[in-house]
Amino acid sequence: MRQSRMRLAAVPSHHYAGPMVPIFESTLPIFLLVVLGVVLKRAPLVDRSVWQGLEEIGYYVLFPSLLFLTFYRADFSGLALGSIAAGCLTTVVVLFLVLVIALPLFRARGISLPEFTTVLQTVTRWNAFVALAIGDKLFGESGLTVMALIMAIVVVPINFGNTALMVWYLSPSPNFGAFARRIWSNPLILACCAGLAMRYSGVALYPPIEQAIDLMASAALGLGMIVVGAALRIRDTVRPRLLSVLCTFGKLLAYPLVATAICWVFGVRGEALVVVALFGSVPTAMNGYLLARQLGGDAPLYATIATLQTAASFLTIPLVLYLASYAASG
C-alpha cells in the first residue's frame, strides 16, 4: 500500500485536457472485479454460504485495516487546513443537509427508509482509492498530495454521518444510548480514530505487525468489489429504476458541481480546483454496501447503483474535469 504525503502543495502544471486513458486504466480493474463477483456468485465453484462470511470479514477486519493504516502512515507535519479542506468539508455537510431535508419528498414518492439510507450513502460516499489512482496519473505526486488531504478531512465525517443516520432511521426504537453505542462501535470509525491516535502517540507499530495489517489492507479493495459484484442483480442493472439513475447522476454530476462551486467560493483556483472536481466525480465507495448489509439498508439497491456509477464514470469523469478546467482558470 502506497504511503501518501499529506502536505498541501500546488498541482504541477502539465497537460490534463485528455484524461480518458488514465481514467480508463484506473476504473477498468474495479469494474472487472465487480464482474468477477457476478460470475463467481453464479458459477458452481463457490458455495453460496461463503459470501456472507466474506462480507463480514471485509467489514470487521479488512476495511478497518485499510483505514487504520492510511491514517497511521500519513505525514501530517506542515498540514495546511486551508481553503481546500474547508471547502470539501462544507460540501459534505451541505450534501447531507440537503438530502435529510428532502426526506419527506422521498417518502411521499414511496421510497422506504432502507432505500433512502442507500440514497444517502451512494450520493455522499466517494471512492477515494479510484480518485487517488487517477489523481496520481493525471497530476503526479502533488495531485496525490491534495487528494490525500481531502481524504484526511472527509473520510471520518462521511462515515460518521452515514452510520449515524442509518442507525437513527433504521433502529426499531432509536434512543441516544443505543445510538452512541452503534456509532462508536462501528469498526470503520474506530479504525480511523485508532490510526490518528497511533499517528500522534509517538509509538511506532512493531514492523511485523504493521506488515500484517498492510497485507490485510491490500486485500480489502479487491474483496470488497468482488462481494459487491456477487450481490448484484443483473436485471436491475440492465433496466435500472429511476431512483438508481437519479443517484448515479446525482453522485457523478451534482456532487462535483457542488464541490467545485463551494471550493471556488472559498478561493480555490488553478489545477487544485480540478483535483477537487475529481474528488467529487468518482463513483461511490464500495464499502458502503457492507455497511448497508450490517445496518439494515437496501444492499441490493446499493450494489446496483455502485455498478451503474462505475460504468457511467467512464464518460462523466472526463466531462467533469474538462469543465472544471475552465472554472479553475477563473
RAKACOR-V954479 format. One record per residue. N is the residue number from 0. RES is the residue in one letter. PSI is psi in radians with two decimals (NA if undefined). NEAR is the number of other ideal C-beta (glycine too) atoms within 8 Angstrom. D_FIRST is the distance of its C-alpha to the first C-alpha in whole Angstrom. Layout:
# RAKACOR-V954479
N;RES;PSI;NEAR;D_FIRST  N;RES;PSI;NEAR;D_FIRST
This chain:
# RAKACOR-V954479
0;M;2.26;9;0  1;R;2.37;3;4  2;Q;2.31;7;6  3;S;2.36;13;9  4;R;2.40;9;13  5;M;0.39;11;15  6;R;2.38;10;19  7;L;2.01;9;21  8;A;2.84;7;22  9;A;2.43;7;24  10;V;2.37;13;22  11;P;2.58;9;24  12;S;1.54;4;27  13;H;2.99;6;26  14;H;2.28;4;27  15;Y;0.33;11;26  16;A;-0.26;6;29  17;G;1.25;6;28  18;P;0.24;12;24  19;M;-0.75;7;25  20;V;-0.92;7;23  21;P;-0.57;10;19  22;I;-0.78;13;20  23;F;-0.78;9;21  24;E;-0.56;8;18  25;S;-0.56;12;16  26;T;-0.56;14;18  27;L;-0.76;8;19  28;P;-0.63;7;16  29;I;-0.85;13;17  30;F;-0.66;11;20  31;L;-0.65;8;20  32;L;-0.64;12;18  33;V;-0.78;16;21  34;V;-0.69;9;24  35;L;-0.71;10;23  36;G;-0.69;16;23  37;V;-0.82;12;26  38;V;-0.81;9;27  39;L;-0.66;12;26  40;K;-0.56;12;28  41;R;-0.17;5;31  42;A;2.63;7;31  43;P;0.72;2;33  44;L;-0.56;4;30  45;V;2.29;8;28  46;D;2.38;4;30  47;R;-0.44;6;30  48;S;-0.24;6;30  49;V;-0.54;8;27  50;W;-0.67;12;25  51;Q;-0.67;7;26  52;G;-0.67;8;24  53;L;-0.70;11;21  54;E;-0.79;11;21  55;E;-0.65;8;22  56;I;-0.75;10;19  57;G;-0.76;15;17  58;Y;-0.74;13;19  59;Y;-0.33;7;19  60;V;-1.01;9;16  61;L;-0.88;13;13  62;F;-0.72;15;13  63;P;-0.65;12;14  64;S;-0.73;13;11  65;L;-0.81;14;9  66;L;-0.73;13;11  67;F;-0.85;15;12  68;L;-0.62;14;9  69;T;-0.80;14;9  70;F;-0.54;12;12  71;Y;-0.65;11;12  72;R;-0.20;10;10  73;A;2.39;12;12  74;D;1.78;8;15  75;F;0.04;8;18  76;S;2.26;5;20  77;G;0.26;5;23  78;L;2.24;10;21  79;A;1.91;7;24  80;L;1.27;6;25  81;G;-2.56;7;27  82;S;-0.61;9;28  83;I;-0.82;15;25  84;A;-0.81;12;24  85;A;-0.73;10;28  86;G;-0.75;15;28  87;C;-0.69;15;25  88;L;-0.71;11;26  89;T;-0.67;10;29  90;T;-0.81;14;28  91;V;-0.79;13;27  92;V;-0.77;9;30  93;V;-0.77;10;32  94;L;-0.76;12;30  95;F;-0.79;12;31  96;L;-0.78;8;34  97;V;-0.77;8;35  98;L;-0.73;12;34  99;V;-0.74;8;36  100;I;-0.55;6;39  101;A;-0.03;8;39  102;L;-0.79;9;39  103;P;-0.60;6;43  104;L;-0.72;7;43  105;F;-0.78;11;40  106;R;-0.64;9;42  107;A;-0.44;6;45  108;R;0.18;6;44  109;G;0.27;5;43  110;I;2.17;9;40  111;S;2.89;7;39  112;L;-0.72;7;37  113;P;-0.68;11;34  114;E;-0.70;12;34  115;F;-0.69;13;34  116;T;-0.52;17;31  117;T;-0.65;16;29  118;V;-0.82;13;30  119;L;-0.86;13;29  120;Q;-0.83;16;26  121;T;-0.33;15;25  122;V;-0.60;14;27  123;T;-0.48;13;25  124;R;2.71;11;21  125;W;2.53;15;19  126;N;1.61;12;16  127;A;-0.50;12;14  128;F;-0.54;7;11  129;V;-0.77;13;14  130;A;-0.73;15;15  131;L;-0.73;13;12  132;A;-0.78;9;12  133;I;-0.74;16;16  134;G;-0.67;14;16  135;D;-0.75;11;14  136;K;-0.59;8;16  137;L;-0.68;11;19  138;F;-0.12;15;19  139;G;-2.80;8;17  140;E;-0.64;7;15  141;S;-0.67;11;18  142;G;-0.67;15;18  143;L;-0.60;14;14  144;T;-0.83;14;15  145;V;-0.72;17;18  146;M;-0.66;16;16  147;A;-0.63;13;14  148;L;-0.81;13;17  149;I;-0.75;16;18  150;M;-0.77;13;15  151;A;-0.60;12;16  152;I;-0.70;11;20  153;V;-0.25;12;20  154;V;-0.86;12;18  155;V;-0.84;9;20  156;P;-0.68;11;23  157;I;-0.78;12;22  158;N;-0.73;12;21  159;F;-0.83;10;24  160;G;-0.81;11;27  161;N;-0.76;15;26  162;T;-0.76;15;26  163;A;-0.82;10;29  164;L;-0.61;12;31  165;M;-0.75;16;30  166;V;-0.74;14;32  167;W;-0.77;9;35  168;Y;-0.53;9;36  169;L;-0.21;11;35  170;S;2.44;10;36  171;P;-0.74;3;40  172;S;1.40;5;41  173;P;2.36;8;39  174;N;2.88;6;40  175;F;-0.72;5;38  176;G;-0.84;6;37  177;A;-0.68;11;36  178;F;-0.84;13;34  179;A;-0.70;8;32  180;R;-0.75;8;31  181;R;-0.62;12;29  182;I;-0.90;12;28  183;W;-0.06;8;27  184;S;0.01;7;26  185;N;2.16;10;23  186;P;-0.48;10;20  187;L;-0.75;13;18  188;I;-0.75;13;20  189;L;-0.68;11;20  190;A;-0.74;14;16  191;C;-0.82;14;16  192;C;-0.69;9;19  193;A;-0.69;9;18  194;G;-0.76;14;15  195;L;-0.72;9;17  196;A;-0.76;8;20  197;M;-0.63;11;18  198;R;-0.71;11;17  199;Y;-0.08;6;21  200;S;-0.39;6;22  201;G;0.02;4;22  202;V;2.14;5;21  203;A;2.48;4;18  204;L;2.48;9;16  205;Y;2.15;6;17  206;P;-0.76;6;14  207;P;-0.58;6;15  208;I;-0.76;8;15  209;E;-0.71;11;11  210;Q;-0.65;8;10  211;A;-0.75;8;12  212;I;-0.67;12;10  213;D;-0.73;10;7  214;L;-0.71;8;9  215;M;-0.73;12;10  216;A;-0.66;14;8  217;S;-0.47;9;6  218;A;-0.22;9;10  219;A;-0.87;14;11  220;L;-0.82;10;11  221;G;-0.83;9;13  222;L;-0.74;12;15  223;G;-0.73;15;16  224;M;-0.62;13;17  225;I;-0.71;14;19  226;V;-0.71;15;21  227;V;-0.80;15;22  228;G;-0.66;18;23  229;A;-0.54;11;25  230;A;-0.10;13;27  231;L;2.43;14;28  232;R;1.85;9;31  233;I;-0.69;7;32  234;R;-0.70;6;36  235;D;-0.47;12;34  236;T;-0.67;11;32  237;V;-0.72;6;35  238;R;1.31;5;37  239;P;2.71;11;35  240;R;2.77;8;37  241;L;-0.65;6;38  242;L;-0.72;10;36  243;S;-0.72;13;33  244;V;-0.74;10;33  245;L;-0.72;8;34  246;C;-0.61;14;31  247;T;-0.85;13;29  248;F;-0.54;10;31  249;G;-0.74;10;31  250;K;-0.77;14;27  251;L;-0.38;15;27  252;L;-0.84;11;30  253;A;-0.74;9;31  254;Y;-0.93;15;28  255;P;-0.54;15;27  256;L;-0.81;9;31  257;V;-0.80;12;31  258;A;-0.78;15;28  259;T;-0.74;14;29  260;A;-0.78;8;32  261;I;-0.77;12;32  262;C;-0.56;15;29  263;W;-0.73;12;32  264;V;-0.62;7;35  265;F;-0.05;11;33  266;G;0.17;6;33  267;V;2.30;12;30  268;R;3.09;9;30  269;G;-2.80;9;29  270;E;-0.35;13;26  271;A;-0.59;13;24  272;L;-0.56;15;26  273;V;-0.65;14;25  274;V;-0.68;15;21  275;V;-0.75;18;23  276;A;-0.67;16;25  277;L;-0.74;18;21  278;F;-0.74;14;20  279;G;-0.38;15;23  280;S;-0.16;14;23  281;V;2.74;13;20  282;P;2.99;12;21  283;T;2.77;14;21  284;A;2.43;8;18  285;M;-0.48;12;18  286;N;-0.22;12;18  287;G;-0.48;14;21  288;Y;-0.74;15;23  289;L;-0.68;13;22  290;L;-0.72;15;23  291;A;-0.71;17;26  292;R;-0.68;10;27  293;Q;-0.61;7;27  294;L;0.08;12;29  295;G;0.28;7;31  296;G;3.13;14;30  297;D;1.54;11;31  298;A;-0.74;11;28  299;P;-0.69;10;30  300;L;-0.68;13;30  301;Y;-0.77;15;27  302;A;-0.71;14;26  303;T;-0.84;15;28  304;I;-0.73;14;27  305;A;-0.71;16;24  306;T;-0.71;14;25  307;L;-0.75;13;27  308;Q;-0.73;15;25  309;T;-0.77;12;22  310;A;-0.78;8;25  311;A;-0.46;12;27  312;S;-0.32;15;24  313;F;-0.59;9;25  314;L;-0.66;7;28  315;T;-0.59;11;28  316;I;-0.83;16;25  317;P;-0.66;10;26  318;L;-0.79;8;30  319;V;-0.79;15;28  320;L;-0.64;15;27  321;Y;-0.81;9;30  322;L;-0.65;9;32  323;A;-0.49;15;30  324;S;-0.55;11;30  325;Y;-0.76;8;34  326;A;-0.58;11;33  327;A;-0.46;12;31  328;S;-0.09;7;34  329;G;NA;6;36
